[in-house]
Amino acid sequence: MSVDNPTANVTLRAWPAPAKEALGKEDIIPQIIQLTTERGHLRGITEKTLLEDIEAGKDVPEDVMEDVETADKKEEPSLKARIEELQRAKVEMFQKLEFASFHAGNAMNLVNLCLSRDPARNLETAYTPMFKLTNVPRGSFGIDKGKTLDESERLEDVEIREGLKERRRLAMKGSRMEALDWATDSLLKAAVELETQGKKEAKYWEEILSISEKGWPLHRTRKEARNAPYAVRYGLPEASNHFKARGLAPLRMNKDGGIILDPNLRLKPKTLRVRISDNGQITGTSHLPSQGDLDDLAIEQSIQLSRDSLFEEELFHEMSLESRQLLGYGTEYRSSVIHIAVQGLRSPVEGRKILIDCIDRDGQLQLREELSQDWLAQNIAEALRLLLAHEHRMRLHRRSQIPPPMSQNKRQQSSPPLLRTLLAMFSHMDAVDSLHAYMCATAKTLMSAGLDVTLETSREASWVKLTEVIKEAHKKDLPATDQLLLAFTRPFDGLASISLPSSSGTQTERITIATRTYIGQPVFGSEHKLTLSPTLVEVLALEADQQRQFKFASTAEAISYLDWILALDIAHVYLPKEHPGNSVIRSEEPHITFQSSGSSKMTIKEDDLSIELKSAVLKATAYTNTHLNTGATVESFTWHGSGGQPSLKDKVKSWIG
């Protein structure tokens, strides 16, 4: 610090104070601001100058000093009195502020109302909140200059004012006439529009009524759809979920009042096409008549075509899903075409296939030439449609019954048996027809050999008494059509029986072959069950606990066993009856030995006879160690079923006597 100027470098510090009276930073800053306001800048303030000012009473008003002196003389007011005085001052201050704010807001609202006559101004946000609740309309107040006291009453001014009044009157009259003309035009335009709308509505509701009278169910659409208050349900109610959702189309109104076809209804209708392929060559095709352009058809016909198209698409979709489960039965799905390998159908062709696809209904016109197997393709297509329609009705029937008990396991809805029924029908007809044809040829051969046999056959046991089955059915709520189609979805049971050549009179014994066909457990195709007669059970020496029935997985195995058992009956039962006393059975095969006296009395002659039945051909062969009656060692004869042949009985007698 310099000796010449001791105040050149001064540092202001707070005087040490007790801990209770020490001032914090927040208390010091207001005091510094007050000191700066009263004394100016802090540069000229020192301790010495402050003491001198205090002693001299500088810058202190006289009234303040007087008040201080009198205050010193008077007693200081209490703290409670000071607080009450401050609260009164606060209340008065808020009252004055509210009063001033109220009048200021009223003045602002009045000015805004006056300015609201101008439509270009948007003053909705300038009003006070309380004034907005009054809902005073715009332009309710205005400002007019009015007539001043010093306005002159000269004749020229009077004429000008009268002219202005006349012009205003004429303008008002013209405005009213123009408004009346506009109102008249608006009324006429509204009347014309009302008439037009009335005609449109009448036409629209007329077509809606026509659709409803045809039996199509209508549904009310949501309120937002103004041009389409109704929608038509053209899909089948028992279709699968995907196709059920597609079966609803809104009925929109066009500019003339007619119904606009929904895009779903304007699609090209589809149809199921069934083709018969023999060794790669198409020999039959199903077809439906063409309907022409949709624009030229009535709305009811368009809806009908859309329903049929949706039904055909669902039919093909269900079959395409089902074909994946039938790969082991010669069914394939390639290039959107279902290939089914079939046998039988009374066709000599071995490589026959059925091709099923879904095409545009008008796309089949290029195949209009008549083919030899068109009837078969058309029957298959109609059968598939009937099966799907039957499945829809059965779904409705099942839903109307008492539901099964609830469980945690979700019930799986199996696909309808369309291709399975078709394959089962083909397989059953092939197995039954081939078996029955062979048995018929065998019976003819046996009768040509003088053996009295009878044959009884039926393709399907339930078809024989179908009328009685429907009458005695327990499900009375099912129509006869559904009961008839229900028989096609169950296992097919064919029956054939042939009488034994050895049986005669009233005690006729028969061999029965039952053919069961089902594409599913437990058969998985065709199965033949052959039942033996009691006589053959004795011939085969079967024990009591052994079965009298034999199952065969193929027709060839059943035919082979039938040939053997018929030949065994002829050799072991029929011939011993015709030649009693001198016949001996020494083999389990269809062989028989005849004994007779030889050339000398002490010798016995033995002749062997073998019976063979194969491919509907009966062959008898006789052989001996010496000579037969004909002088030969071996003699044989074959019966093919033609007439004029000797009987087996006479032929054997001519050989062995």
Secondary structure, DSSP 8 states (H G I E B T S, - for coil): --SS-TTSS---------TTT---HHHHHHHHHHHHHHH--GGG--HHHHHHHHHHTTT--HHHHHHHHHHHHS----HHHHHHHHHHHHHHHHHHHHHHHHHHHHHHHHHHHHHTTSTT---GGGS-HHHHTT---TT---------TT----HHHHHHHHHHHHHHHHHHHHHHHHHHHHHHHHHHHHHHHHHHHHHHHHHHHHHHHHHHHTT--EEE--TT-SS--EEEE-S-TTS-HHHHHTTEEEEEE-TTS-EE--HHHHS--EEEEEEEEETTEEEEE--------GGGS-HHHHHHHHHHHHHHHHHHHHHHHHHTT-GGGTEEEETTEEEEE---TT-S-SSEEEEEEEEEGGGGGGG-S--TTHHHHHHHHHHHHHHHHHHHHHHHHHHHS------SS--------SHHHHHHHHHHHHHHHHHHHHHHHHHHHHHHTT----EEEES-HHHHTHHHHHHT-S-TTS-HHHHHHHTTSS-EEEEEEEE-TT--TT---EEEEEEEEESSTTTSEEEEEEE--HHHHHHTT--TTS-SEEEESSHHHHHHHHHHHHHHHIIIIIHHHHSTTSEE---SSSEEEEEEE-SSTT-EEEEEEEEEEETTEEEEEEEESS--TTS-SEEEEEE-S-SS---HHHHHHHHH-
